[in-house]
Amino acid sequence: MASATVQQHSVLLGSGAVLNKRRTPLGDAFRTLRRQPVAMSGFAIICAWLILALLAPILPIQDPNHQDIANRLQPPGPGHIFGTDDLGRDMVSRVIYGARISLPAGIVVILITGTFGCLVGAVAGYIGGWLDNVIMRIADAVLSFPSIILAMSITAASPFKDQRLFNALIAVALVLWPEYARVMRGQVLAIRSNEYVTAAEAIGASRGRVLLRHILPSTDAPIIVKATLDVGAAIVLTAGLSFIGLGAVPPNPEWGAMIKAGADKGTQYWWYAAVPGLAIMSVVMALNFFGDGLRDALDPRRRGR
């Protein structure tokens, strides 16, 4: 009887161990995220925009550059549910095709910015000394300028005058990298004093190996959350440069350039600027909703709230 009880306890302990093995921090974060309807609604909106942008060439919509002067500046109605612009182009198709420019622009900028800023911040935090001081003072100098003013200056000074959108993306990346450098530096400074890092250094692991294998994998959560939130900021900043004529060149259907063209027509043709403006707002709000939920999901201290 006693042996049967011991065996039953062993089976229960074994099954519990299996269940514990199956639970991972990433899985817990995903389960927490699924329980947040606001975050999941933001994720659904982002996915919807990405699908529309990807499938734009095969969707039953007009060519975004097809001109129909006879139907120029038509208000939203049955034929054109979002109206037409000053050349009679359908606003639905131009907004959808605009997503093929604005969304990749924001994602690419954050990938470049995050990679560069994180590498610089990680090196500054781990090496320390004069290198840390130099990098952080450069970052402080960049952060001391208003982002849009600095981006305008970089774009205007670029030698590639015929590549306005490329210039805008590079300018936004140069403006945003210090934020990632500072976040990564703080993470590295907090982690490098841990015992497993000290042990790796004690057995002779090189600085590069310690940084890449033992420190950086523990810094991913804050960077992922920040990158998710900053995609929206990059889209807004890129659209702002296009609004003042330093971004995408017409007739490319970029959201910022479309808002500028609509603003020039005044409030009488409100849909011209409102439609791309609402597109930007929906993407940025969705990214913020999803980013906030992702932050709560990846932070163990917030999961129980």
Secondary structure, DSSP 8 states (H G I E B T S, - for coil): -HHHHHHHHHHHHHHHHHHHHH--HHHHHHHHHHT-HHHHHHHHHHHHHHHHHHHGGGSS---TT---GGGTT--S-SS-TT-B-TT--BHHHHHHHHHHHHHHHHHHHHHHHHHHHHHHHHHHHHH-HHHHHHHHHHHHHHHTS-HHHHHHHHHHH-S-TT-HHHHHHHHHHHHHHHHHHHHHHHHHHHHTTSHHHHHHHHTT--HHHIIIIIIGGGGHHHHHHHHHHHHHHHHHHHHHHHHTTSS--TTS--HHHHHHHHHHT-GGGHHHHHHHHHHHHHHHHHHHHHHHHHHHHH-TTTTT-
